[in-house]
């Protein structure tokens, strides 16, 4: 029987989701090496750079060094529909929802 789980991100720098919809079911949550963040999100980074998103930086190398030094995790989410995307966060906690 499927379980209801709580996923709590803390120390979030940025996130991106494809059309989040109510009722989405998270199928998988993977931590990818931070070195994959920039190559997989170059177009999104280009569009946000002039606006200081996800933070102000001069070069991709500077951004990557900051992500590594500040111990960010690149969490990639796969879902049933709509909620697929990623979160850059320092911590993630997953726990069973309490049933009452």
Gaussian input, Z-matrix of N, CA and C with variables (Angstrom, degrees):
# hf/3-21g

backbone

0 1
 N
 C     1     B1
 C     2     B2     1     A1
 N     3     B3     2     A2     1     D1
 C     4     B4     3     A3     2     D2
 C     5     B5     4     A4     3     D3
 N     6     B6     5     A5     4     D4
 C     7     B7     6     A6     5     D5
 C     8     B8     7     A7     6     D6
 N     9     B9     8     A8     7     D7
 C    10    B10     9     A9     8     D8
 C    11    B11    10    A10     9     D9
 N    12    B12    11    A11    10    D10
 C    13    B13    12    A12    11    D11
 C    14    B14    13    A13    12    D12
 N    15    B15    14    A14    13    D13
 C    16    B16    15    A15    14    D14
 C    17    B17    16    A16    15    D15
 N    18    B18    17    A17    16    D16
 C    19    B19    18    A18    17    D17
 C    20    B20    19    A19    18    D18
 N    21    B21    20    A20    19    D19
 C    22    B22    21    A21    20    D20
 C    23    B23    22    A22    21    D21
 N    24    B24    23    A23    22    D22
 C    25    B25    24    A24    23    D23
 C    26    B26    25    A25    24    D24
 N    27    B27    26    A26    25    D25
 C    28    B28    27    A27    26    D26
 C    29    B29    28    A28    27    D27
 N    30    B30    29    A29    28    D28
 C    31    B31    30    A30    29    D29
 C    32    B32    31    A31    30    D30
 N    33    B33    32    A32    31    D31
 C    34    B34    33    A33    32    D32
 C    35    B35    34    A34    33    D33
 N    36    B36    35    A35    34    D34
 C    37    B37    36    A36    35    D35
 C    38    B38    37    A37    36    D36
 N    39    B39    38    A38    37    D37
 C    40    B40    39    A39    38    D38
 C    41    B41    40    A40    39    D39
 N    42    B42    41    A41    40    D40
 C    43    B43    42    A42    41    D41
 C    44    B44    43    A43    42    D42
 N    45    B45    44    A44    43    D43
 C    46    B46    45    A45    44    D44
 C    47    B47    46    A46    45    D45
 N    48    B48    47    A47    46    D46
 C    49    B49    48    A48    47    D47
 C    50    B50    49    A49    48    D48
 N    51    B51    50    A50    49    D49
 C    52    B52    51    A51    50    D50
 C    53    B53    52    A52    51    D51
 N    54    B54    53    A53    52    D52
 C    55    B55    54    A54    53    D53
 C    56    B56    55    A55    54    D54
 N    57    B57    56    A56    55    D55
 C    58    B58    57    A57    56    D56
 C    59    B59    58    A58    57    D57
 N    60    B60    59    A59    58    D58
 C    61    B61    60    A60    59    D59
 C    62    B62    61    A61    60    D60
 N    63    B63    62    A62    61    D61
 C    64    B64    63    A63    62    D62
 C    65    B65    64    A64    63    D63
 N    66    B66    65    A65    64    D64
 C    67    B67    66    A66    65    D65
 C    68    B68    67    A67    66    D66
 N    69    B69    68    A68    67    D67
 C    70    B70    69    A69    68    D68
 C    71    B71    70    A70    69    D69
 N    72    B72    71    A71    70    D70
 C    73    B73    72    A72    71    D71
 C    74    B74    73    A73    72    D72
 N    75    B75    74    A74    73    D73
 C    76    B76    75    A75    74    D74
 C    77    B77    76    A76    75    D75
 N    78    B78    77    A77    76    D76
 C    79    B79    78    A78    77    D77
 C    80    B80    79    A79    78    D78
 N    81    B81    80    A80    79    D79
 C    82    B82    81    A81    80    D80
 C    83    B83    82    A82    81    D81
 N    84    B84    83    A83    82    D82
 C    85    B85    84    A84    83    D83
 C    86    B86    85    A85    84    D84
 N    87    B87    86    A86    85    D85
 C    88    B88    87    A87    86    D86
 C    89    B89    88    A88    87    D87
 N    90    B90    89    A89    88    D88
 C    91    B91    90    A90    89    D89
 C    92    B92    91    A91    90    D90
 N    93    B93    92    A92    91    D91
 C    94    B94    93    A93    92    D92
 C    95    B95    94    A94    93    D93
 N    96    B96    95    A95    94    D94
 C    97    B97    96    A96    95    D95
 C    98    B98    97    A97    96    D96
 N    99    B99    98    A98    97    D97
 C   100   B100    99    A99    98    D98
 C   101   B101   100   A100    99    D99
 N   102   B102   101   A101   100   D100
 C   103   B103   102   A102   101   D101
 C   104   B104   103   A103   102   D102
 N   105   B105   104   A104   103   D103
 C   106   B106   105   A105   104   D104
 C   107   B107   106   A106   105   D105
 N   108   B108   107   A107   106   D106
 C   109   B109   108   A108   107   D107
 C   110   B110   109   A109   108   D108
 N   111   B111   110   A110   109   D109
 C   112   B112   111   A111   110   D110
 C   113   B113   112   A112   111   D111
 N   114   B114   113   A113   112   D112
 C   115   B115   114   A114   113   D113
 C   116   B116   115   A115   114   D114
 N   117   B117   116   A116   115   D115
 C   118   B118   117   A117   116   D116
 C   119   B119   118   A118   117   D117
 N   120   B120   119   A119   118   D118
 C   121   B121   120   A120   119   D119
 C   122   B122   121   A121   120   D120
 N   123   B123   122   A122   121   D121
 C   124   B124   123   A123   122   D122
 C   125   B125   124   A124   123   D123
 N   126   B126   125   A125   124   D124
 C   127   B127   126   A126   125   D125
 C   128   B128   127   A127   126   D126
 N   129   B129   128   A128   127   D127
 C   130   B130   129   A129   128   D128
 C   131   B131   130   A130   129   D129
 N   132   B132   131   A131   130   D130
 C   133   B133   132   A132   131   D131
 C   134   B134   133   A133   132   D132
 N   135   B135   134   A134   133   D133
 C   136   B136   135   A135   134   D134
 C   137   B137   136   A136   135   D135
 N   138   B138   137   A137   136   D136
 C   139   B139   138   A138   137   D137
 C   140   B140   139   A139   138   D138
 N   141   B141   140   A140   139   D139
 C   142   B142   141   A141   140   D140
 C   143   B143   142   A142   141   D141
 N   144   B144   143   A143   142   D142
 C   145   B145   144   A144   143   D143
 C   146   B146   145   A145   144   D144
 N   147   B147   146   A146   145   D145
 C   148   B148   147   A147   146   D146
 C   149   B149   148   A148   147   D147
 N   150   B150   149   A149   148   D148
 C   151   B151   150   A150   149   D149
 C   152   B152   151   A151   150   D150
 N   153   B153   152   A152   151   D151
 C   154   B154   153   A153   152   D152
 C   155   B155   154   A154   153   D153
 N   156   B156   155   A155   154   D154
 C   157   B157   156   A156   155   D155
 C   158   B158   157   A157   156   D156
 N   159   B159   158   A158   157   D157
 C   160   B160   159   A159   158   D158
 C   161   B161   160   A160   159   D159
 N   162   B162   161   A161   160   D160
 C   163   B163   162   A162   161   D161
 C   164   B164   163   A163   162   D162
 N   165   B165   164   A164   163   D163
 C   166   B166   165   A165   164   D164
 C   167   B167   166   A166   165   D165
 N   168   B168   167   A167   166   D166
 C   169   B169   168   A168   167   D167
 C   170   B170   169   A169   168   D168
 N   171   B171   170   A170   169   D169
 C   172   B172   171   A171   170   D170
 C   173   B173   172   A172   171   D171
 N   174   B174   173   A173   172   D172
 C   175   B175   174   A174   173   D173
 C   176   B176   175   A175   174   D174
 N   177   B177   176   A176   175   D175
 C   178   B178   177   A177   176   D176
 C   179   B179   178   A178   177   D177
 N   180   B180   179   A179   178   D178
 C   181   B181   180   A180   179   D179
 C   182   B182   181   A181   180   D180
 N   183   B183   182   A182   181   D181
 C   184   B184   183   A183   182   D182
 C   185   B185   184   A184   183   D183
 N   186   B186   185   A185   184   D184
 C   187   B187   186   A186   185   D185
 C   188   B188   187   A187   186   D186
 N   189   B189   188   A188   187   D187
 C   190   B190   189   A189   188   D188
 C   191   B191   190   A190   189   D189
 N   192   B192   191   A191   190   D190
 C   193   B193   192   A192   191   D191
 C   194   B194   193   A193   192   D192
 N   195   B195   194   A194   193   D193
 C   196   B196   195   A195   194   D194
 C   197   B197   196   A196   195   D195
 N   198   B198   197   A197   196   D196
 C   199   B199   198   A198   197   D197
 C   200   B200   199   A199   198   D198
 N   201   B201   200   A200   199   D199
 C   202   B202   201   A201   200   D200
 C   203   B203   202   A202   201   D201
 N   204   B204   203   A203   202   D202
 C   205   B205   204   A204   203   D203
 C   206   B206   205   A205   204   D204
 N   207   B207   206   A206   205   D205
 C   208   B208   207   A207   206   D206
 C   209   B209   208   A208   207   D207
 N   210   B210   209   A209   208   D208
 C   211   B211   210   A210   209   D209
 C   212   B212   211   A211   210   D210
 N   213   B213   212   A212   211   D211
 C   214   B214   213   A213   212   D212
 C   215   B215   214   A214   213   D213
 N   216   B216   215   A215   214   D214
 C   217   B217   216   A216   215   D215
 C   218   B218   217   A217   216   D216
 N   219   B219   218   A218   217   D217
 C   220   B220   219   A219   218   D218
 C   221   B221   220   A220   219   D219
 N   222   B222   221   A221   220   D220
 C   223   B223   222   A222   221   D221
 C   224   B224   223   A223   222   D222
 N   225   B225   224   A224   223   D223
 C   226   B226   225   A225   224   D224
 C   227   B227   226   A226   225   D225
 N   228   B228   227   A227   226   D226
 C   229   B229   228   A228   227   D227
 C   230   B230   229   A229   228   D228
 N   231   B231   230   A230   229   D229
 C   232   B232   231   A231   230   D230
 C   233   B233   232   A232   231   D231
 N   234   B234   233   A233   232   D232
 C   235   B235   234   A234   233   D233
 C   236   B236   235   A235   234   D234
 N   237   B237   236   A236   235   D235
 C   238   B238   237   A237   236   D236
 C   239   B239   238   A238   237   D237
 N   240   B240   239   A239   238   D238
 C   241   B241   240   A240   239   D239
 C   242   B242   241   A241   240   D240
 N   243   B243   242   A242   241   D241
 C   244   B244   243   A243   242   D242
 C   245   B245   244   A244   243   D243
 N   246   B246   245   A245   244   D244
 C   247   B247   246   A246   245   D245
 C   248   B248   247   A247   246   D246
 N   249   B249   248   A248   247   D247
 C   250   B250   249   A249   248   D248
 C   251   B251   250   A250   249   D249
 N   252   B252   251   A251   250   D250
 C   253   B253   252   A252   251   D251
 C   254   B254   253   A253   252   D252
 N   255   B255   254   A254   253   D253
 C   256   B256   255   A255   254   D254
 C   257   B257   256   A256   255   D255
 N   258   B258   257   A257   256   D256
 C   259   B259   258   A258   257   D257
 C   260   B260   259   A259   258   D258
 N   261   B261   260   A260   259   D259
 C   262   B262   261   A261   260   D260
 C   263   B263   262   A262   261   D261
 N   264   B264   263   A263   262   D262
 C   265   B265   264   A264   263   D263
 C   266   B266   265   A265   264   D264
 N   267   B267   266   A266   265   D265
 C   268   B268   267   A267   266   D266
 C   269   B269   268   A268   267   D267
 N   270   B270   269   A269   268   D268
 C   271   B271   270   A270   269   D269
 C   272   B272   271   A271   270   D270
 N   273   B273   272   A272   271   D271
 C   274   B274   273   A273   272   D272
 C   275   B275   274   A274   273   D273
 N   276   B276   275   A275   274   D274
 C   277   B277   276   A276   275   D275
 C   278   B278   277   A277   276   D276
 N   279   B279   278   A278   277   D277
 C   280   B280   279   A279   278   D278
 C   281   B281   280   A280   279   D279
 N   282   B282   281   A281   280   D280
 C   283   B283   282   A282   281   D281
 C   284   B284   283   A283   282   D282
 N   285   B285   284   A284   283   D283
 C   286   B286   285   A285   284   D284
 C   287   B287   286   A286   285   D285
 N   288   B288   287   A287   286   D286
 C   289   B289   288   A288   287   D287
 C   290   B290   289   A289   288   D288
 N   291   B291   290   A290   289   D289
 C   292   B292   291   A291   290   D290
 C   293   B293   292   A292   291   D291
 N   294   B294   293   A293   292   D292
 C   295   B295   294   A294   293   D293
 C   296   B296   295   A295   294   D294
 N   297   B297   296   A296   295   D295
 C   298   B298   297   A297   296   D296
 C   299   B299   298   A298   297   D297

   B1=1.4562
   B2=1.5318
   B3=1.3415
   B4=1.4642
   B5=1.5228
   B6=1.3270
   B7=1.4580
   B8=1.5181
   B9=1.3078
   B10=1.4544
   B11=1.5158
   B12=1.3176
   B13=1.4587
   B14=1.5257
   B15=1.3250
   B16=1.4534
   B17=1.5198
   B18=1.3233
   B19=1.4546
   B20=1.5225
   B21=1.3299
   B22=1.4524
   B23=1.5171
   B24=1.3346
   B25=1.4524
   B26=1.5173
   B27=1.3265
   B28=1.4653
   B29=1.5234
   B30=1.3109
   B31=1.4548
   B32=1.5173
   B33=1.3180
   B34=1.4634
   B35=1.5229
   B36=1.3378
   B37=1.4632
   B38=1.5271
   B39=1.3419
   B40=1.4617
   B41=1.5247
   B42=1.3285
   B43=1.4498
   B44=1.5195
   B45=1.3124
   B46=1.4665
   B47=1.5248
   B48=1.3295
   B49=1.4572
   B50=1.5213
   B51=1.3338
   B52=1.4587
   B53=1.5203
   B54=1.2904
   B55=1.4686
   B56=1.5322
   B57=1.3477
   B58=1.4671
   B59=1.5257
   B60=1.3145
   B61=1.4521
   B62=1.5186
   B63=1.3205
   B64=1.4547
   B65=1.5238
   B66=1.3120
   B67=1.4471
   B68=1.5145
   B69=1.3388
   B70=1.4639
   B71=1.5245
   B72=1.2979
   B73=1.4634
   B74=1.5142
   B75=1.3264
   B76=1.4593
   B77=1.5210
   B78=1.3148
   B79=1.4546
   B80=1.5172
   B81=1.3425
   B82=1.4556
   B83=1.5212
   B84=1.3181
   B85=1.4567
   B86=1.5206
   B87=1.3279
   B88=1.4630
   B89=1.5105
   B90=1.3221
   B91=1.4610
   B92=1.5270
   B93=1.3241
   B94=1.4593
   B95=1.5207
   B96=1.3099
   B97=1.4590
   B98=1.5176
   B99=1.3114
   B100=1.4645
   B101=1.5310
   B102=1.3254
   B103=1.4650
   B104=1.5247
   B105=1.3383
   B106=1.4614
   B107=1.5257
   B108=1.3318
   B109=1.4642
   B110=1.5259
   B111=1.3165
   B112=1.4702
   B113=1.5315
   B114=1.3472
   B115=1.4674
   B116=1.5321
   B117=1.3214
   B118=1.4644
   B119=1.5295
   B120=1.3347
   B121=1.4658
   B122=1.5290
   B123=1.3170
   B124=1.4730
   B125=1.5360
   B126=1.3091
   B127=1.4677
   B128=1.5305
   B129=1.3152
   B130=1.4586
   B131=1.5285
   B132=1.3204
   B133=1.4657
   B134=1.5250
   B135=1.3247
   B136=1.4723
   B137=1.5291
   B138=1.3316
   B139=1.4632
   B140=1.5224
   B141=1.3401
   B142=1.4597
   B143=1.5125
   B144=1.3422
   B145=1.4627
   B146=1.5283
   B147=1.3051
   B148=1.4616
   B149=1.5204
   B150=1.3188
   B151=1.4644
   B152=1.5200
   B153=1.3409
   B154=1.4647
   B155=1.5161
   B156=1.3404
   B157=1.4636
   B158=1.5120
   B159=1.3087
   B160=1.4608
   B161=1.5270
   B162=1.3229
   B163=1.4688
   B164=1.5197
   B165=1.3114
   B166=1.4630
   B167=1.5219
   B168=1.3282
   B169=1.4547
   B170=1.5221
   B171=1.3362
   B172=1.4620
   B173=1.5208
   B174=1.3303
   B175=1.4629
   B176=1.5245
   B177=1.3271
   B178=1.4617
   B179=1.5253
   B180=1.3226
   B181=1.4669
   B182=1.5303
   B183=1.3378
   B184=1.4686
   B185=1.5296
   B186=1.3339
   B187=1.4644
   B188=1.5256
   B189=1.3228
   B190=1.4588
   B191=1.5252
   B192=1.3263
   B193=1.4647
   B194=1.5261
   B195=1.3243
   B196=1.4743
   B197=1.5216
   B198=1.3340
   B199=1.4613
   B200=1.5240
   B201=1.3164
   B202=1.4653
   B203=1.5204
   B204=1.3327
   B205=1.4685
   B206=1.5205
   B207=1.3229
   B208=1.4634
   B209=1.5338
   B210=1.3360
   B211=1.4675
   B212=1.5369
   B213=1.3332
   B214=1.4578
   B215=1.5184
   B216=1.3204
   B217=1.4599
   B218=1.5212
   B219=1.3176
   B220=1.4602
   B221=1.5149
   B222=1.3308
   B223=1.4544
   B224=1.5320
   B225=1.3215
   B226=1.4569
   B227=1.5301
   B228=1.3310
   B229=1.4612
   B230=1.5226
   B231=1.3282
   B232=1.4676
   B233=1.5175
   B234=1.3308
   B235=1.4629
   B236=1.5160
   B237=1.3285
   B238=1.4603
   B239=1.5279
   B240=1.3065
   B241=1.4624
   B242=1.5153
   B243=1.3095
   B244=1.4522
   B245=1.5062
   B246=1.3175
   B247=1.4594
   B248=1.5288
   B249=1.3124
   B250=1.4579
   B251=1.5212
   B252=1.3191
   B253=1.4557
   B254=1.5094
   B255=1.3295
   B256=1.4609
   B257=1.5203
   B258=1.3395
   B259=1.4621
   B260=1.5202
   B261=1.3352
   B262=1.4613
   B263=1.5196
   B264=1.3150
   B265=1.4611
   B266=1.5195
   B267=1.3244
   B268=1.4597
   B269=1.5254
   B270=1.3178
   B271=1.4713
   B272=1.5154
   B273=1.3338
   B274=1.4557
   B275=1.5175
   B276=1.3306
   B277=1.4584
   B278=1.5294
   B279=1.3205
   B280=1.4543
   B281=1.5244
   B282=1.3263
   B283=1.4578
   B284=1.5234
   B285=1.3293
   B286=1.4627
   B287=1.5159
   B288=1.3168
   B289=1.4592
   B290=1.5053
   B291=1.3092
   B292=1.4557
   B293=1.5225
   B294=1.3000
   B295=1.4577
   B296=1.5184
   B297=1.2747
   B298=1.4474
   B299=1.4354
   A1=108.50
   A2=117.58
   A3=120.22
   A4=111.05
   A5=114.79
   A6=120.38
   A7=109.59
   A8=115.51
   A9=120.78
   A10=106.93
   A11=115.22
   A12=121.29
   A13=109.30
   A14=115.26
   A15=121.59
   A16=107.61
   A17=116.68
   A18=122.48
   A19=105.92
   A20=116.32
   A21=121.72
   A22=109.47
   A23=116.03
   A24=122.00
   A25=108.57
   A26=117.11
   A27=120.50
   A28=108.99
   A29=115.49
   A30=120.50
   A31=111.05
   A32=116.91
   A33=121.78
   A34=110.40
   A35=115.69
   A36=121.34
   A37=110.03
   A38=116.72
   A39=120.80
   A40=109.34
   A41=114.82
   A42=120.97
   A43=108.69
   A44=115.79
   A45=121.50
   A46=107.83
   A47=115.71
   A48=121.44
   A49=109.14
   A50=116.18
   A51=122.18
   A52=107.86
   A53=116.77
   A54=123.92
   A55=114.25
   A56=118.01
   A57=120.28
   A58=111.14
   A59=115.46
   A60=121.79
   A61=109.96
   A62=116.28
   A63=121.32
   A64=109.10
   A65=116.33
   A66=120.60
   A67=114.61
   A68=117.34
   A69=119.26
   A70=109.63
   A71=115.58
   A72=121.52
   A73=108.12
   A74=116.75
   A75=120.28
   A76=108.11
   A77=115.86
   A78=121.69
   A79=111.73
   A80=116.13
   A81=119.65
   A82=109.61
   A83=115.73
   A84=123.52
   A85=106.07
   A86=115.96
   A87=121.60
   A88=110.68
   A89=116.07
   A90=120.04
   A91=107.66
   A92=116.25
   A93=122.18
   A94=108.48
   A95=116.86
   A96=120.75
   A97=109.09
   A98=116.80
   A99=122.04
   A100=111.16
   A101=117.37
   A102=121.26
   A103=112.26
   A104=118.00
   A105=121.72
   A106=112.51
   A107=117.62
   A108=120.26
   A109=112.37
   A110=117.47
   A111=120.39
   A112=111.71
   A113=119.38
   A114=117.57
   A115=113.91
   A116=118.13
   A117=120.48
   A118=113.72
   A119=116.90
   A120=120.02
   A121=112.65
   A122=117.16
   A123=121.38
   A124=112.19
   A125=118.17
   A126=120.65
   A127=111.08
   A128=117.17
   A129=121.74
   A130=110.80
   A131=116.86
   A132=120.80
   A133=110.96
   A134=117.24
   A135=120.78
   A136=111.01
   A137=116.80
   A138=119.71
   A139=112.47
   A140=118.03
   A141=120.37
   A142=115.55
   A143=116.82
   A144=119.94
   A145=112.86
   A146=118.42
   A147=121.77
   A148=113.50
   A149=116.36
   A150=121.57
   A151=112.20
   A152=116.66
   A153=120.40
   A154=113.25
   A155=116.47
   A156=120.36
   A157=110.09
   A158=120.57
   A159=126.56
   A160=112.92
   A161=117.12
   A162=124.70
   A163=106.22
   A164=117.19
   A165=120.00
   A166=109.14
   A167=116.87
   A168=122.47
   A169=108.06
   A170=115.83
   A171=121.09
   A172=110.60
   A173=116.90
   A174=120.79
   A175=109.85
   A176=115.88
   A177=120.24
   A178=110.60
   A179=116.21
   A180=119.94
   A181=110.33
   A182=116.97
   A183=121.03
   A184=110.69
   A185=116.95
   A186=120.95
   A187=110.32
   A188=117.36
   A189=120.32
   A190=111.16
   A191=117.84
   A192=121.00
   A193=110.02
   A194=116.60
   A195=119.90
   A196=111.10
   A197=116.79
   A198=120.31
   A199=111.25
   A200=116.72
   A201=121.02
   A202=110.99
   A203=117.14
   A204=120.61
   A205=112.06
   A206=117.32
   A207=120.93
   A208=112.25
   A209=115.49
   A210=123.25
   A211=113.98
   A212=115.51
   A213=119.44
   A214=110.01
   A215=115.39
   A216=123.15
   A217=107.54
   A218=115.45
   A219=122.49
   A220=106.46
   A221=116.51
   A222=122.88
   A223=109.08
   A224=116.40
   A225=122.36
   A226=108.81
   A227=115.04
   A228=122.04
   A229=110.13
   A230=115.67
   A231=122.13
   A232=106.82
   A233=116.28
   A234=118.78
   A235=111.38
   A236=114.07
   A237=120.73
   A238=110.58
   A239=117.53
   A240=123.31
   A241=108.26
   A242=116.62
   A243=122.66
   A244=118.96
   A245=119.42
   A246=119.98
   A247=112.96
   A248=118.57
   A249=119.87
   A250=109.58
   A251=115.72
   A252=120.34
   A253=110.20
   A254=116.13
   A255=120.68
   A256=110.98
   A257=114.25
   A258=122.65
   A259=107.39
   A260=116.88
   A261=122.65
   A262=105.89
   A263=116.61
   A264=120.78
   A265=109.64
   A266=115.54
   A267=119.87
   A268=111.36
   A269=117.22
   A270=120.57
   A271=110.49
   A272=114.75
   A273=121.61
   A274=107.32
   A275=115.56
   A276=121.92
   A277=108.16
   A278=115.39
   A279=120.95
   A280=107.47
   A281=115.51
   A282=118.87
   A283=110.13
   A284=115.87
   A285=121.02
   A286=108.91
   A287=116.76
   A288=119.53
   A289=107.98
   A290=115.16
   A291=119.11
   A292=108.50
   A293=115.76
   A294=119.85
   A295=108.19
   A296=116.10
   A297=118.45
   A298=109.97
   D1=131.09
   D2=179.34
   D3=-62.54
   D4=145.76
   D5=179.08
   D6=-104.72
   D7=150.42
   D8=169.58
   D9=-89.74
   D10=128.32
   D11=-177.12
   D12=-122.82
   D13=151.73
   D14=171.31
   D15=-102.04
   D16=134.45
   D17=175.53
   D18=-120.46
   D19=117.16
   D20=-176.71
   D21=-118.83
   D22=117.90
   D23=175.69
   D24=-98.26
   D25=139.58
   D26=174.67
   D27=-133.41
   D28=156.54
   D29=-176.05
   D30=64.44
   D31=43.04
   D32=-175.45
   D33=-78.71
   D34=129.02
   D35=173.41
   D36=-91.77
   D37=-44.62
   D38=-176.58
   D39=-162.47
   D40=164.75
   D41=174.73
   D42=-154.11
   D43=160.64
   D44=174.89
   D45=-149.11
   D46=130.36
   D47=178.68
   D48=-130.72
   D49=145.64
   D50=174.53
   D51=-82.68
   D52=114.81
   D53=175.09
   D54=30.29
   D55=71.58
   D56=179.48
   D57=-60.25
   D58=133.83
   D59=-178.58
   D60=-126.84
   D61=145.51
   D62=176.74
   D63=-60.14
   D64=135.59
   D65=177.83
   D66=91.56
   D67=2.13
   D68=177.29
   D69=-60.73
   D70=144.35
   D71=179.04
   D72=-113.29
   D73=121.75
   D74=177.49
   D75=-73.72
   D76=122.28
   D77=-179.91
   D78=-93.05
   D79=-32.62
   D80=-176.94
   D81=-156.33
   D82=146.70
   D83=176.22
   D84=-135.56
   D85=111.92
   D86=-176.70
   D87=-118.31
   D88=142.52
   D89=171.21
   D90=-94.52
   D91=116.99
   D92=177.89
   D93=-96.60
   D94=153.49
   D95=175.17
   D96=-58.49
   D97=137.57
   D98=-176.81
   D99=-59.90
   D100=-24.93
   D101=178.75
   D102=-63.72
   D103=-18.34
   D104=178.95
   D105=-85.06
   D106=-14.65
   D107=-173.89
   D108=-60.32
   D109=-53.09
   D110=-175.03
   D111=-65.57
   D112=-49.55
   D113=179.66
   D114=-59.77
   D115=-34.53
   D116=-178.21
   D117=-81.63
   D118=-10.34
   D119=-175.51
   D120=-132.03
   D121=24.24
   D122=-175.27
   D123=-57.74
   D124=-44.97
   D125=-178.28
   D126=-63.62
   D127=-43.16
   D128=178.10
   D129=-64.49
   D130=-41.11
   D131=178.10
   D132=-64.06
   D133=-41.31
   D134=178.35
   D135=-60.17
   D136=-42.62
   D137=-177.35
   D138=-70.76
   D139=-24.91
   D140=-177.83
   D141=-100.26
   D142=-10.65
   D143=-173.02
   D144=-59.00
   D145=-43.77
   D146=-179.20
   D147=-66.38
   D148=-12.11
   D149=-179.67
   D150=-107.72
   D151=8.64
   D152=179.40
   D153=74.56
   D154=25.81
   D155=-179.36
   D156=-108.36
   D157=134.60
   D158=-0.62
   D159=-77.74
   D160=-20.33
   D161=171.37
   D162=-149.74
   D163=169.96
   D164=175.23
   D165=-76.48
   D166=133.67
   D167=177.77
   D168=-156.15
   D169=156.78
   D170=-178.94
   D171=-93.26
   D172=-43.95
   D173=-176.63
   D174=-132.53
   D175=161.04
   D176=176.25
   D177=-62.01
   D178=-35.22
   D179=178.02
   D180=-61.40
   D181=-43.59
   D182=178.15
   D183=-61.36
   D184=-42.87
   D185=179.07
   D186=-63.30
   D187=-45.89
   D188=-178.84
   D189=-62.74
   D190=-42.68
   D191=178.54
   D192=-60.58
   D193=-42.66
   D194=179.33
   D195=-62.12
   D196=-44.60
   D197=-179.91
   D198=-61.00
   D199=-40.34
   D200=179.83
   D201=-70.88
   D202=-49.06
   D203=-177.46
   D204=-63.03
   D205=-36.20
   D206=-178.68
   D207=-89.55
   D208=6.38
   D209=172.28
   D210=59.99
   D211=45.63
   D212=174.59
   D213=-78.94
   D214=149.75
   D215=175.89
   D216=-110.18
   D217=140.88
   D218=177.35
   D219=-102.61
   D220=100.18
   D221=-175.26
   D222=-101.25
   D223=118.98
   D224=-177.75
   D225=-104.11
   D226=128.03
   D227=-175.26
   D228=-110.97
   D229=131.05
   D230=171.79
   D231=-112.52
   D232=137.07
   D233=-177.40
   D234=-136.07
   D235=173.22
   D236=179.73
   D237=-64.02
   D238=-39.15
   D239=174.74
   D240=-168.82
   D241=144.71
   D242=168.57
   D243=79.12
   D244=-38.95
   D245=-171.80
   D246=-93.67
   D247=3.29
   D248=179.20
   D249=-60.66
   D250=140.67
   D251=-179.18
   D252=165.13
   D253=-147.91
   D254=-177.23
   D255=-151.70
   D256=163.33
   D257=176.04
   D258=-137.13
   D259=134.04
   D260=169.54
   D261=-100.29
   D262=111.97
   D263=-176.28
   D264=-145.65
   D265=158.93
   D266=178.09
   D267=-81.79
   D268=-28.10
   D269=-178.01
   D270=-144.80
   D271=151.77
   D272=171.28
   D273=-139.56
   D274=134.49
   D275=177.28
   D276=-122.49
   D277=133.44
   D278=178.34
   D279=-122.19
   D280=129.51
   D281=-179.42
   D282=-145.78
   D283=155.75
   D284=175.25
   D285=-67.55
   D286=140.34
   D287=173.45
   D288=-73.21
   D289=141.49
   D290=178.07
   D291=-76.93
   D292=133.89
   D293=177.31
   D294=-100.01
   D295=140.03
   D296=-175.24
   D297=-130.38

